Amino acid sequence: MSMTRRDAMTVLAAGCSAALIAGSARADDPSPGDDFLIWKPAGDRAWCAIGSGGNSTLLKGDGAAVLIDCKNAPYGPCLRRESLRRAPSLAMVINTHHHGDHTGGNHAFSSDVEIVAHDKCTDRVLGQMHRYISQMKEAASQLSEGDGPVVRRVREEALSLYKRVEKLKETEFVPRTTFSATREIDLPGIKATMHHLGDGHTDNDLVIHVHDRNLLVVGDLLFHKMHPFVDAASGADIAGWQSCLRKCLDLCDARTVVVGGHGDVADASAIKTQIAYFDKLREFVDKALREGKTRGEIGAMRMPGYGTYGLDRLASSGLLAMHDHLAGEPAADDRDAAKPAGR
Ligand SMILES: [Zn+2]
């Protein structure tokens, strides 16, 4: 559903029709030994699950909870189970953007939880079923039966999903509710605002500002200590990205907990570092162009000072996007070569 009447609206007040799912485990007894995902604290009654796709952030309120992003497709059931273990009443799932490592697990929630995203997320999700299927194939080969019962269960879930691949419906992955600019979350114990701050990592990025926790979830606008994926084919705009990050900084103070789409839980300094990364990228590529380097040569280069950064395979996406921007060339559609399956 696309909201066209107004950009700012309040949804999901206490007692409204949002589906609440009951989990069986005690919320305050997460039993981390049973977890497949790596759960880290992200401030007051909030956790960040790292790995198996992009970061997922869980907010626990008073009898309600919100989950932000759903990892790769095979891990949806696992994410659901481990989220409910911590926060037994899930009222809303939010996708920070359409990339498959943030929406793949939507199928585990879409039957009974409202999934919220930006207007432009839906069509992009519909166009990437092949990415979800690739994720299923990868998981089936990577997860080993011999790695204990927790891994075995996730492997069985991945295989089960892959077995019904022919019957998968696109509607299992698409958000149910979308909006274009700003939307409030008003749930018991969770007061937050979702913002679309402009084109940045994609054309459908959302930032979730959880006022009552001083927590800011920025999705893939932040790759913390990793090379960012610049997905020009999905509307990525490096100048716009930096503008979005500056607007994010305006929402932060020295104590704000910041969760990006990849990497550990951070603070506002990580946002400043991401802005600086793009400044340095611009200088680096500009110098290479003046030295007569070709597009291909620039894509194969690496900026000095970032040797410890993760996701090296994504570095070319930024170099090429910056080349195209500075050289005034139309974006070449070689992003598929630069990005891993599922993004
Ligand atoms: Zn992304």
py3Dmol code that shows the C-alpha trace and the ligand (Angstrom):
import py3Dmol

protein = """\
ATOM      1  CA  MET A   1       0.000   0.000   0.000  1.00  0.00           C
ATOM      2  CA  SER A   2       1.370   3.391  -0.882  1.00  0.00           C
ATOM      3  CA  MET A   3       0.615   6.373   1.316  1.00  0.00           C
ATOM      4  CA  THR A   4      -0.161   9.342  -0.876  1.00  0.00           C
ATOM      5  CA  ARG A   5      -2.421  11.535   1.241  1.00  0.00           C
ATOM      6  CA  ARG A   6       0.305  12.787   3.461  1.00  0.00           C
ATOM      7  CA  ASP A   7       3.840  11.897   4.261  1.00  0.00           C
ATOM      8  CA  ALA A   8       3.727  12.096   7.998  1.00  0.00           C
ATOM      9  CA  MET A   9       1.235   9.887   9.739  1.00  0.00           C
ATOM     10  CA  THR A  10       0.979   7.980  12.919  1.00  0.00           C
ATOM     11  CA  VAL A  11       0.387   4.282  12.808  1.00  0.00           C
ATOM     12  CA  LEU A  12       0.049   1.409  15.116  1.00  0.00           C
ATOM     13  CA  ALA A  13      -1.065   3.057  18.301  1.00  0.00           C
ATOM     14  CA  ALA A  14      -1.626   0.756  21.238  1.00  0.00           C
ATOM     15  CA  GLY A  15      -4.592  -1.501  20.708  1.00  0.00           C
ATOM     16  CA  CYS A  16      -4.827  -1.028  16.954  1.00  0.00           C
ATOM     17  CA  SER A  17      -5.121  -3.863  14.483  1.00  0.00           C
ATOM     18  CA  ALA A  18      -1.463  -4.757  14.110  1.00  0.00           C
ATOM     19  CA  ALA A  19      -0.855  -8.443  14.456  1.00  0.00           C
ATOM     20  CA  LEU A  20       0.918  -9.415  17.631  1.00  0.00           C
ATOM     21  CA  ILE A  21       2.646 -12.741  17.604  1.00  0.00           C
ATOM     22  CA  ALA A  22       3.056 -14.663  20.785  1.00  0.00           C
ATOM     23  CA  GLY A  23       6.375 -16.364  21.390  1.00  0.00           C
ATOM     24  CA  SER A  24       6.741 -19.244  23.776  1.00  0.00           C
ATOM     25  CA  ALA A  25      10.048 -18.435  25.477  1.00  0.00           C
ATOM     26  CA  ARG A  26      10.504 -16.008  28.339  1.00  0.00           C
ATOM     27  CA  ALA A  27      11.575 -12.617  26.998  1.00  0.00           C
ATOM     28  CA  ASP A  28      14.154 -12.023  29.695  1.00  0.00           C
ATOM     29  CA  ASP A  29      15.799 -15.392  29.262  1.00  0.00           C
ATOM     30  CA  PRO A  30      17.220 -15.409  25.742  1.00  0.00           C
ATOM     31  CA  SER A  31      19.384 -18.532  26.287  1.00  0.00           C
ATOM     32  CA  PRO A  32      22.130 -17.322  23.944  1.00  0.00           C
ATOM     33  CA  GLY A  33      23.621 -20.815  23.758  1.00  0.00           C
ATOM     34  CA  ASP A  34      20.665 -21.769  21.606  1.00  0.00           C
ATOM     35  CA  ASP A  35      21.198 -18.908  19.157  1.00  0.00           C
ATOM     36  CA  PHE A  36      22.441 -19.322  15.621  1.00  0.00           C
ATOM     37  CA  LEU A  37      22.730 -15.581  15.050  1.00  0.00           C
ATOM     38  CA  ILE A  38      25.174 -13.324  16.910  1.00  0.00           C
ATOM     39  CA  TRP A  39      23.086 -11.023  19.109  1.00  0.00           C
ATOM     40  CA  LYS A  40      24.669  -7.906  20.563  1.00  0.00           C
ATOM     41  CA  PRO A  41      23.147  -5.305  22.885  1.00  0.00           C
ATOM     42  CA  ALA A  42      22.204  -2.055  21.154  1.00  0.00           C
ATOM     43  CA  GLY A  43      21.171   0.026  24.131  1.00  0.00           C
ATOM     44  CA  ASP A  44      18.071  -0.192  26.288  1.00  0.00           C
ATOM     45  CA  ARG A  45      15.961  -3.267  25.426  1.00  0.00           C
ATOM     46  CA  ALA A  46      17.429  -3.410  21.924  1.00  0.00           C
ATOM     47  CA  TRP A  47      19.619  -5.986  20.211  1.00  0.00           C
ATOM     48  CA  CYS A  48      21.462  -6.225  16.931  1.00  0.00           C
ATOM     49  CA  ALA A  49      21.717  -9.631  15.254  1.00  0.00           C
ATOM     50  CA  ILE A  50      24.859  -9.757  13.148  1.00  0.00           C
ATOM     51  CA  GLY A  51      25.654 -12.093  10.265  1.00  0.00           C
ATOM     52  CA  SER A  52      23.719 -14.259   7.766  1.00  0.00           C
ATOM     53  CA  GLY A  53      22.844 -11.125   5.817  1.00  0.00           C
ATOM     54  CA  GLY A  54      22.611  -7.511   6.919  1.00  0.00           C
ATOM     55  CA  ASN A  55      22.202  -6.509  10.533  1.00  0.00           C
ATOM     56  CA  SER A  56      18.776  -6.940  12.128  1.00  0.00           C
ATOM     57  CA  THR A  57      17.748  -4.752  15.042  1.00  0.00           C
ATOM     58  CA  LEU A  58      15.130  -5.823  17.558  1.00  0.00           C
ATOM     59  CA  LEU A  59      13.341  -3.273  19.757  1.00  0.00           C
ATOM     60  CA  LYS A  60      11.403  -4.549  22.718  1.00  0.00           C
ATOM     61  CA  GLY A  61       8.641  -2.351  24.091  1.00  0.00           C
ATOM     62  CA  ASP A  62       5.898  -2.978  26.628  1.00  0.00           C
ATOM     63  CA  GLY A  63       4.011  -5.889  25.145  1.00  0.00           C
ATOM     64  CA  ALA A  64       5.091  -4.996  21.617  1.00  0.00           C
ATOM     65  CA  ALA A  65       8.271  -5.269  19.588  1.00  0.00           C
ATOM     66  CA  VAL A  66       9.679  -4.046  16.280  1.00  0.00           C
ATOM     67  CA  LEU A  67      12.198  -5.866  14.098  1.00  0.00           C
ATOM     68  CA  ILE A  68      14.274  -3.933  11.574  1.00  0.00           C
ATOM     69  CA  ASP A  69      15.538  -5.961   8.583  1.00  0.00           C
ATOM     70  CA  CYS A  70      15.302  -9.677   7.895  1.00  0.00           C
ATOM     71  CA  LYS A  71      18.640 -11.047   6.625  1.00  0.00           C
ATOM     72  CA  ASN A  72      19.037 -13.542   3.790  1.00  0.00           C
ATOM     73  CA  ALA A  73      16.070 -15.715   2.858  1.00  0.00           C
ATOM     74  CA  PRO A  74      17.175 -19.003   4.504  1.00  0.00           C
ATOM     75  CA  TYR A  75      17.563 -17.333   7.889  1.00  0.00           C
ATOM     76  CA  GLY A  76      14.061 -15.869   8.169  1.00  0.00           C
ATOM     77  CA  PRO A  77      12.657 -18.665  10.378  1.00  0.00           C
ATOM     78  CA  CYS A  78      15.748 -18.554  12.600  1.00  0.00           C
ATOM     79  CA  LEU A  79      15.545 -14.771  12.925  1.00  0.00           C
ATOM     80  CA  ARG A  80      11.887 -15.042  13.838  1.00  0.00           C
ATOM     81  CA  ARG A  81      12.487 -17.711  16.467  1.00  0.00           C
ATOM     82  CA  GLU A  82      15.406 -15.888  18.093  1.00  0.00           C
ATOM     83  CA  SER A  83      13.618 -12.516  17.990  1.00  0.00           C
ATOM     84  CA  LEU A  84      10.539 -13.925  19.697  1.00  0.00           C
ATOM     85  CA  ARG A  85      12.763 -15.482  22.316  1.00  0.00           C
ATOM     86  CA  ARG A  86      13.766 -11.962  23.349  1.00  0.00           C
ATOM     87  CA  ALA A  87      10.594 -10.030  22.610  1.00  0.00           C
ATOM     88  CA  PRO A  88       7.500 -12.228  22.477  1.00  0.00           C
ATOM     89  CA  SER A  89       5.073  -9.798  20.820  1.00  0.00           C
ATOM     90  CA  LEU A  90       6.205  -8.673  17.404  1.00  0.00           C
ATOM     91  CA  ALA A  91       4.048  -5.874  15.992  1.00  0.00           C
ATOM     92  CA  MET A  92       6.021  -4.626  13.010  1.00  0.00           C
ATOM     93  CA  VAL A  93       8.885  -5.491  10.687  1.00  0.00           C
ATOM     94  CA  ILE A  94      10.688  -2.674   8.871  1.00  0.00           C
ATOM     95  CA  ASN A  95      12.891  -3.031   5.794  1.00  0.00           C
ATOM     96  CA  THR A  96      15.529  -0.285   5.666  1.00  0.00           C
ATOM     97  CA  HIS A  97      15.767  -0.892   1.888  1.00  0.00           C
ATOM     98  CA  HIS A  98      15.110  -3.581  -0.707  1.00  0.00           C
ATOM     99  CA  HIS A  99      18.459  -5.392  -0.906  1.00  0.00           C
ATOM    100  CA  GLY A 100      18.109  -9.136  -0.539  1.00  0.00           C
ATOM    101  CA  ASP A 101      20.265  -9.387   2.559  1.00  0.00           C
ATOM    102  CA  HIS A 102      17.742  -7.152   4.352  1.00  0.00           C
ATOM    103  CA  THR A 103      14.476  -8.479   2.882  1.00  0.00           C
ATOM    104  CA  GLY A 104      15.197 -12.157   2.165  1.00  0.00           C
ATOM    105  CA  GLY A 105      13.749 -13.311   5.493  1.00  0.00           C
ATOM    106  CA  ASN A 106      10.512 -11.357   5.033  1.00  0.00           C
ATOM    107  CA  HIS A 107       8.727 -14.575   4.095  1.00  0.00           C
ATOM    108  CA  ALA A 108       8.970 -15.744   7.709  1.00  0.00           C
ATOM    109  CA  PHE A 109       6.951 -12.748   8.911  1.00  0.00           C
ATOM    110  CA  SER A 110       4.703 -11.645   6.045  1.00  0.00           C
ATOM    111  CA  SER A 111       1.758 -13.893   6.910  1.00  0.00           C
ATOM    112  CA  ASP A 112       1.089 -12.297  10.289  1.00  0.00           C
ATOM    113  CA  VAL A 113       3.223  -9.197  10.806  1.00  0.00           C
ATOM    114  CA  GLU A 114       2.947  -5.862   9.036  1.00  0.00           C
ATOM    115  CA  ILE A 115       6.086  -5.258   6.954  1.00  0.00           C
ATOM    116  CA  VAL A 116       6.791  -1.561   6.388  1.00  0.00           C
ATOM    117  CA  ALA A 117       9.157  -0.037   3.833  1.00  0.00           C
ATOM    118  CA  HIS A 118       9.624   2.871   1.468  1.00  0.00           C
ATOM    119  CA  ASP A 119       7.347   3.146  -1.567  1.00  0.00           C
ATOM    120  CA  LYS A 120      10.137   2.269  -3.977  1.00  0.00           C
ATOM    121  CA  CYS A 121      11.084  -0.887  -2.088  1.00  0.00           C
ATOM    122  CA  THR A 122       8.198  -2.991  -3.391  1.00  0.00           C
ATOM    123  CA  ASP A 123       8.995  -3.084  -7.110  1.00  0.00           C
ATOM    124  CA  ARG A 124      12.647  -3.699  -6.395  1.00  0.00           C
ATOM    125  CA  VAL A 125      11.784  -6.649  -4.136  1.00  0.00           C
ATOM    126  CA  LEU A 126       9.535  -8.048  -6.865  1.00  0.00           C
ATOM    127  CA  GLY A 127      12.451  -7.889  -9.291  1.00  0.00           C
ATOM    128  CA  GLN A 128      14.914  -9.886  -7.215  1.00  0.00           C
ATOM    129  CA  MET A 129      13.329 -13.265  -6.537  1.00  0.00           C
ATOM    130  CA  HIS A 130      16.370 -14.790  -8.234  1.00  0.00           C
ATOM    131  CA  ARG A 131      18.557 -13.327  -5.486  1.00  0.00           C
ATOM    132  CA  TYR A 132      16.508 -14.975  -2.749  1.00  0.00           C
ATOM    133  CA  ILE A 133      16.800 -18.300  -4.553  1.00  0.00           C
ATOM    134  CA  SER A 134      20.582 -17.838  -4.822  1.00  0.00           C
ATOM    135  CA  GLN A 135      20.694 -17.273  -1.072  1.00  0.00           C
ATOM    136  CA  MET A 136      18.852 -20.565  -0.508  1.00  0.00           C
ATOM    137  CA  LYS A 137      21.303 -22.474  -2.680  1.00  0.00           C
ATOM    138  CA  GLU A 138      24.278 -20.904  -0.901  1.00  0.00           C
ATOM    139  CA  ALA A 139      22.974 -21.740   2.566  1.00  0.00           C
ATOM    140  CA  ALA A 140      22.235 -25.346   1.679  1.00  0.00           C
ATOM    141  CA  SER A 141      25.851 -25.824   0.639  1.00  0.00           C
ATOM    142  CA  GLN A 142      27.449 -23.799   3.436  1.00  0.00           C
ATOM    143  CA  LEU A 143      25.629 -25.131   6.497  1.00  0.00           C
ATOM    144  CA  SER A 144      26.922 -28.447   7.743  1.00  0.00           C
ATOM    145  CA  GLU A 145      24.896 -31.110   9.534  1.00  0.00           C
ATOM    146  CA  GLY A 146      27.895 -31.882  11.690  1.00  0.00           C
ATOM    147  CA  ASP A 147      28.005 -28.469  13.337  1.00  0.00           C
ATOM    148  CA  GLY A 148      25.546 -29.260  16.109  1.00  0.00           C
ATOM    149  CA  PRO A 149      21.812 -29.064  16.639  1.00  0.00           C
ATOM    150  CA  VAL A 150      21.452 -25.284  16.300  1.00  0.00           C
ATOM    151  CA  VAL A 151      23.140 -25.218  12.896  1.00  0.00           C
ATOM    152  CA  ARG A 152      21.385 -28.441  11.876  1.00  0.00           C
ATOM    153  CA  ARG A 153      18.003 -26.887  12.534  1.00  0.00           C
ATOM    154  CA  VAL A 154      18.826 -23.812  10.452  1.00  0.00           C
ATOM    155  CA  ARG A 155      20.109 -26.062   7.664  1.00  0.00           C
ATOM    156  CA  GLU A 156      16.880 -28.044   7.710  1.00  0.00           C
ATOM    157  CA  GLU A 157      14.912 -24.807   7.495  1.00  0.00           C
ATOM    158  CA  ALA A 158      17.028 -23.672   4.548  1.00  0.00           C
ATOM    159  CA  LEU A 159      16.529 -26.990   2.754  1.00  0.00           C
ATOM    160  CA  SER A 160      12.807 -26.918   3.463  1.00  0.00           C
ATOM    161  CA  LEU A 161      12.549 -23.453   1.966  1.00  0.00           C
ATOM    162  CA  TYR A 162      14.525 -24.474  -1.088  1.00  0.00           C
ATOM    163  CA  LYS A 163      12.313 -27.529  -1.619  1.00  0.00           C
ATOM    164  CA  ARG A 164       9.301 -25.280  -2.088  1.00  0.00           C
ATOM    165  CA  VAL A 165      11.151 -22.820  -4.286  1.00  0.00           C
ATOM    166  CA  GLU A 166       8.768 -23.468  -7.198  1.00  0.00           C
ATOM    167  CA  LYS A 167       5.825 -22.548  -5.004  1.00  0.00           C
ATOM    168  CA  LEU A 168       7.306 -19.424  -3.452  1.00  0.00           C
ATOM    169  CA  LYS A 169       5.138 -16.405  -4.001  1.00  0.00           C
ATOM    170  CA  GLU A 170       6.514 -12.921  -4.507  1.00  0.00           C
ATOM    171  CA  THR A 171       3.905 -11.684  -2.078  1.00  0.00           C
ATOM    172  CA  GLU A 172       5.759 -13.526   0.704  1.00  0.00           C
ATOM    173  CA  PHE A 173       8.597 -11.039   0.348  1.00  0.00           C
ATOM    174  CA  VAL A 174       6.992  -7.674  -0.423  1.00  0.00           C
ATOM    175  CA  PRO A 175       6.227  -5.073   2.247  1.00  0.00           C
ATOM    176  CA  ARG A 176       2.570  -4.667   3.073  1.00  0.00           C
ATOM    177  CA  THR A 177       2.691  -0.956   3.899  1.00  0.00           C
ATOM    178  CA  THR A 178       4.867   1.701   2.296  1.00  0.00           C
ATOM    179  CA  PHE A 179       5.352   5.440   2.550  1.00  0.00           C
ATOM    180  CA  SER A 180       7.497   8.097   0.929  1.00  0.00           C
ATOM    181  CA  ALA A 181       9.059  10.432   3.490  1.00  0.00           C
ATOM    182  CA  THR A 182       8.326  10.171   7.212  1.00  0.00           C
ATOM    183  CA  ARG A 183       6.229   7.963   9.414  1.00  0.00           C
ATOM    184  CA  GLU A 184       5.850   7.694  13.162  1.00  0.00           C
ATOM    185  CA  ILE A 185       5.885   4.533  15.263  1.00  0.00           C
ATOM    186  CA  ASP A 186       3.795   4.815  18.402  1.00  0.00           C
ATOM    187  CA  LEU A 187       3.727   1.478  20.177  1.00  0.00           C
ATOM    188  CA  PRO A 188       3.709   0.820  23.914  1.00  0.00           C
ATOM    189  CA  GLY A 189       7.291   1.467  25.004  1.00  0.00           C
ATOM    190  CA  ILE A 190       8.552   2.227  21.472  1.00  0.00           C
ATOM    191  CA  LYS A 191       8.420   5.782  20.154  1.00  0.00           C
ATOM    192  CA  ALA A 192      10.280   6.231  16.881  1.00  0.00           C
ATOM    193  CA  THR A 193      10.284   7.991  13.537  1.00  0.00           C
ATOM    194  CA  MET A 194      11.110   6.421  10.199  1.00  0.00           C
ATOM    195  CA  HIS A 195      12.748   8.844   7.755  1.00  0.00           C
ATOM    196  CA  HIS A 196      13.577   8.648   4.081  1.00  0.00           C
ATOM    197  CA  LEU A 197      16.349  11.236   3.848  1.00  0.00           C
ATOM    198  CA  GLY A 198      16.840  11.116   0.066  1.00  0.00           C
ATOM    199  CA  ASP A 199      18.669   8.854  -2.362  1.00  0.00           C
ATOM    200  CA  GLY A 200      21.812   7.443  -0.775  1.00  0.00           C
ATOM    201  CA  HIS A 201      22.720   3.757  -0.647  1.00  0.00           C
ATOM    202  CA  THR A 202      19.591   3.161  -2.761  1.00  0.00           C
ATOM    203  CA  ASP A 203      16.521   5.172  -3.706  1.00  0.00           C
ATOM    204  CA  ASN A 204      14.485   3.622  -0.894  1.00  0.00           C
ATOM    205  CA  ASP A 205      16.604   3.879   2.256  1.00  0.00           C
ATOM    206  CA  LEU A 206      14.933   4.332   5.618  1.00  0.00           C
ATOM    207  CA  VAL A 207      16.497   5.532   8.852  1.00  0.00           C
ATOM    208  CA  ILE A 208      14.758   4.661  12.126  1.00  0.00           C
ATOM    209  CA  HIS A 209      15.242   7.116  14.959  1.00  0.00           C
ATOM    210  CA  VAL A 210      14.154   5.578  18.252  1.00  0.00           C
ATOM    211  CA  HIS A 211      13.747   8.695  20.368  1.00  0.00           C
ATOM    212  CA  ASP A 212      13.130   7.051  23.703  1.00  0.00           C
ATOM    213  CA  ARG A 213      16.302   4.919  23.441  1.00  0.00           C
ATOM    214  CA  ASN A 214      18.645   7.452  21.773  1.00  0.00           C
ATOM    215  CA  LEU A 215      19.133   4.789  19.089  1.00  0.00           C
ATOM    216  CA  LEU A 216      19.529   5.382  15.372  1.00  0.00           C
ATOM    217  CA  VAL A 217      19.273   2.503  12.886  1.00  0.00           C
ATOM    218  CA  VAL A 218      20.591   3.653   9.524  1.00  0.00           C
ATOM    219  CA  GLY A 219      20.631   0.489   7.405  1.00  0.00           C
ATOM    220  CA  ASP A 220      23.241   0.352   4.679  1.00  0.00           C
ATOM    221  CA  LEU A 221      23.903   4.082   4.813  1.00  0.00           C
ATOM    222  CA  LEU A 222      26.589   2.828   7.189  1.00  0.00           C
ATOM    223  CA  PHE A 223      29.018   0.009   6.442  1.00  0.00           C
ATOM    224  CA  HIS A 224      30.967   0.120   9.698  1.00  0.00           C
ATOM    225  CA  LYS A 225      34.656  -0.610   9.058  1.00  0.00           C
ATOM    226  CA  MET A 226      33.717  -2.167   5.726  1.00  0.00           C
ATOM    227  CA  HIS A 227      33.743  -1.013   2.126  1.00  0.00           C
ATOM    228  CA  PRO A 228      30.284   0.223   1.170  1.00  0.00           C
ATOM    229  CA  PHE A 229      28.286  -1.212  -1.713  1.00  0.00           C
ATOM    230  CA  VAL A 230      27.432   1.605  -4.131  1.00  0.00           C
ATOM    231  CA  ASP A 231      24.489   0.227  -6.097  1.00  0.00           C
ATOM    232  CA  ALA A 232      24.057   2.739  -8.898  1.00  0.00           C
ATOM    233  CA  ALA A 233      21.483   0.488 -10.579  1.00  0.00           C
ATOM    234  CA  SER A 234      19.265   0.919  -7.500  1.00  0.00           C
ATOM    235  CA  GLY A 235      19.608   4.685  -7.369  1.00  0.00           C
ATOM    236  CA  ALA A 236      22.718   5.007  -5.205  1.00  0.00           C
ATOM    237  CA  ASP A 237      24.057   8.551  -5.157  1.00  0.00           C
ATOM    238  CA  ILE A 238      27.293   9.187  -3.284  1.00  0.00           C
ATOM    239  CA  ALA A 239      26.691  12.929  -2.809  1.00  0.00           C
ATOM    240  CA  GLY A 240      23.144  12.162  -1.697  1.00  0.00           C
ATOM    241  CA  TRP A 241      24.488   9.410   0.561  1.00  0.00           C
ATOM    242  CA  GLN A 242      26.768  11.904   2.305  1.00  0.00           C
ATOM    243  CA  SER A 243      23.863  14.313   2.632  1.00  0.00           C
ATOM    244  CA  CYS A 244      21.778  11.564   4.259  1.00  0.00           C
ATOM    245  CA  LEU A 245      24.607  10.831   6.676  1.00  0.00           C
ATOM    246  CA  ARG A 246      24.879  14.490   7.663  1.00  0.00           C
ATOM    247  CA  LYS A 247      21.143  14.491   8.385  1.00  0.00           C
ATOM    248  CA  CYS A 248      21.697  11.371  10.489  1.00  0.00           C
ATOM    249  CA  LEU A 249      24.368  13.210  12.467  1.00  0.00           C
ATOM    250  CA  ASP A 250      21.813  15.895  13.243  1.00  0.00           C
ATOM    251  CA  LEU A 251      19.787  13.195  15.020  1.00  0.00           C
ATOM    252  CA  CYS A 252      22.744  12.089  17.158  1.00  0.00           C
ATOM    253  CA  ASP A 253      24.497  13.250  20.259  1.00  0.00           C
ATOM    254  CA  ALA A 254      27.626  11.874  21.927  1.00  0.00           C
ATOM    255  CA  ARG A 255      25.667   8.996  23.514  1.00  0.00           C
ATOM    256  CA  THR A 256      23.578   7.882  20.553  1.00  0.00           C
ATOM    257  CA  VAL A 257      23.812   4.180  19.699  1.00  0.00           C
ATOM    258  CA  VAL A 258      24.130   3.798  15.924  1.00  0.00           C
ATOM    259  CA  VAL A 259      23.423   0.550  14.069  1.00  0.00           C
ATOM    260  CA  GLY A 260      24.476   0.313  10.442  1.00  0.00           C
ATOM    261  CA  GLY A 261      23.562  -2.339   7.905  1.00  0.00           C
ATOM    262  CA  HIS A 262      26.861  -4.186   8.304  1.00  0.00           C
ATOM    263  CA  GLY A 263      29.440  -4.254  11.076  1.00  0.00           C
ATOM    264  CA  ASP A 264      29.287  -3.911  14.819  1.00  0.00           C
ATOM    265  CA  VAL A 265      27.079  -1.631  16.906  1.00  0.00           C
ATOM    266  CA  ALA A 266      28.633   1.844  16.787  1.00  0.00           C
ATOM    267  CA  ASP A 267      28.111   5.507  17.600  1.00  0.00           C
ATOM    268  CA  ALA A 268      28.026   8.797  15.695  1.00  0.00           C
ATOM    269  CA  SER A 269      31.767   8.676  15.034  1.00  0.00           C
ATOM    270  CA  ALA A 270      31.120   5.807  12.615  1.00  0.00           C
ATOM    271  CA  ILE A 271      28.830   8.064  10.576  1.00  0.00           C
ATOM    272  CA  LYS A 272      31.565  10.698  10.389  1.00  0.00           C
ATOM    273  CA  THR A 273      34.023   8.025   9.269  1.00  0.00           C
ATOM    274  CA  GLN A 274      31.624   6.937   6.499  1.00  0.00           C
ATOM    275  CA  ILE A 275      31.321  10.534   5.271  1.00  0.00           C
ATOM    276  CA  ALA A 276      35.120  10.855   5.277  1.00  0.00           C
ATOM    277  CA  TYR A 277      35.438   7.589   3.305  1.00  0.00           C
ATOM    278  CA  PHE A 278      33.504   9.148   0.430  1.00  0.00           C
ATOM    279  CA  ASP A 279      35.488  12.404   0.620  1.00  0.00           C
ATOM    280  CA  LYS A 280      38.686  10.395   0.294  1.00  0.00           C
ATOM    281  CA  LEU A 281      37.160   8.285  -2.488  1.00  0.00           C
ATOM    282  CA  ARG A 282      36.378  11.430  -4.442  1.00  0.00           C
ATOM    283  CA  GLU A 283      39.954  12.731  -4.045  1.00  0.00           C
ATOM    284  CA  PHE A 284      41.455   9.349  -4.893  1.00  0.00           C
ATOM    285  CA  VAL A 285      39.460   8.806  -8.065  1.00  0.00           C
ATOM    286  CA  ASP A 286      39.851  12.411  -9.180  1.00  0.00           C
ATOM    287  CA  LYS A 287      43.643  12.065  -8.924  1.00  0.00           C
ATOM    288  CA  ALA A 288      43.561   8.774 -10.828  1.00  0.00           C
ATOM    289  CA  LEU A 289      41.508  10.365 -13.608  1.00  0.00           C
ATOM    290  CA  ARG A 290      43.957  13.244 -13.900  1.00  0.00           C
ATOM    291  CA  GLU A 291      46.740  10.682 -14.189  1.00  0.00           C
ATOM    292  CA  GLY A 292      44.956   9.158 -17.167  1.00  0.00           C
ATOM    293  CA  LYS A 293      43.807   5.926 -15.538  1.00  0.00           C
ATOM    294  CA  THR A 294      41.041   4.052 -17.343  1.00  0.00           C
ATOM    295  CA  ARG A 295      37.733   3.076 -15.778  1.00  0.00           C
ATOM    296  CA  GLY A 296      38.853  -0.534 -15.491  1.00  0.00           C
ATOM    297  CA  GLU A 297      42.154   0.447 -13.897  1.00  0.00           C
ATOM    298  CA  ILE A 298      40.393   2.637 -11.352  1.00  0.00           C
ATOM    299  CA  GLY A 299      37.970  -0.155 -10.468  1.00  0.00           C
ATOM    300  CA  ALA A 300      40.907  -2.420  -9.675  1.00  0.00           C
ATOM    301  CA  MET A 301      42.690   0.120  -7.459  1.00  0.00           C
ATOM    302  CA  ARG A 302      42.377   0.310  -3.684  1.00  0.00           C
ATOM    303  CA  MET A 303      42.447   3.437  -1.559  1.00  0.00           C
ATOM    304  CA  PRO A 304      45.378   3.555   0.859  1.00  0.00           C
ATOM    305  CA  GLY A 305      44.460   3.472   4.536  1.00  0.00           C
ATOM    306  CA  TYR A 306      41.572   0.997   4.245  1.00  0.00           C
ATOM    307  CA  GLY A 307      43.490  -2.269   4.169  1.00  0.00           C
ATOM    308  CA  THR A 308      41.786  -3.535   7.317  1.00  0.00           C
ATOM    309  CA  TYR A 309      38.267  -2.882   6.017  1.00  0.00           C
ATOM    310  CA  GLY A 310      35.973  -5.823   5.422  1.00  0.00           C
ATOM    311  CA  LEU A 311      34.003  -6.618   2.247  1.00  0.00           C
ATOM    312  CA  ASP A 312      36.931  -5.846  -0.049  1.00  0.00           C
ATOM    313  CA  ARG A 313      34.963  -7.299  -2.951  1.00  0.00           C
ATOM    314  CA  LEU A 314      32.631  -4.290  -2.708  1.00  0.00           C
ATOM    315  CA  ALA A 315      35.380  -1.666  -2.977  1.00  0.00           C
ATOM    316  CA  SER A 316      35.176  -1.621  -6.779  1.00  0.00           C
ATOM    317  CA  SER A 317      31.520  -0.585  -6.696  1.00  0.00           C
ATOM    318  CA  GLY A 318      32.454   2.702  -5.018  1.00  0.00           C
ATOM    319  CA  LEU A 319      35.481   3.312  -7.218  1.00  0.00           C
ATOM    320  CA  LEU A 320      33.493   2.750 -10.404  1.00  0.00           C
ATOM    321  CA  ALA A 321      30.522   4.812  -9.255  1.00  0.00           C
ATOM    322  CA  MET A 322      32.799   7.688  -8.352  1.00  0.00           C
ATOM    323  CA  HIS A 323      34.592   7.352 -11.688  1.00  0.00           C
ATOM    324  CA  ASP A 324      31.285   7.536 -13.545  1.00  0.00           C
ATOM    325  CA  HIS A 325      30.199  10.549 -11.519  1.00  0.00           C
ATOM    326  CA  LEU A 326      33.427  12.490 -12.013  1.00  0.00           C
ATOM    327  CA  ALA A 327      33.877  11.472 -15.642  1.00  0.00           C
ATOM    328  CA  GLY A 328      30.260  12.246 -16.431  1.00  0.00           C
ATOM    329  CA  GLU A 329      29.754   8.824 -17.899  1.00  0.00           C
ATOM    330  CA  PRO A 330      26.448   7.019 -17.698  1.00  0.00           C
ATOM    331  CA  ALA A 331      26.436   4.366 -15.009  1.00  0.00           C
ATOM    332  CA  ALA A 332      27.708   1.091 -16.404  1.00  0.00           C
ATOM    333  CA  ASP A 333      25.657  -1.898 -15.441  1.00  0.00           C
ATOM    334  CA  ASP A 334      28.492  -3.956 -14.062  1.00  0.00           C
ATOM    335  CA  ARG A 335      27.263  -3.849 -10.479  1.00  0.00           C
ATOM    336  CA  ASP A 336      26.236  -7.483 -10.598  1.00  0.00           C
ATOM    337  CA  ALA A 337      29.875  -8.387 -11.060  1.00  0.00           C
ATOM    338  CA  ALA A 338      30.876  -6.371  -8.017  1.00  0.00           C
ATOM    339  CA  LYS A 339      28.247  -7.455  -5.556  1.00  0.00           C
ATOM    340  CA  PRO A 340      27.752 -10.711  -3.760  1.00  0.00           C
ATOM    341  CA  ALA A 341      24.612 -12.787  -4.111  1.00  0.00           C
ATOM    342  CA  GLY A 342      21.700 -11.466  -2.159  1.00  0.00           C
ATOM    343  CA  ARG A 343      22.486  -7.789  -2.059  1.00  0.00           C
TER     344      ARG A 343
END
"""
ligand_1 = """\
1
ZN
Zn 22.077 -2.636 0.876
"""
view = py3Dmol.view(width=600, height=400)
view.addModel(protein, "pdb")
view.setStyle({"model": 0}, {"cartoon": {"style": "trace"}})
view.addModel(ligand_1, "xyz")
view.setStyle({"model": 1}, {"stick": {}})
view.zoomTo()
view.show()
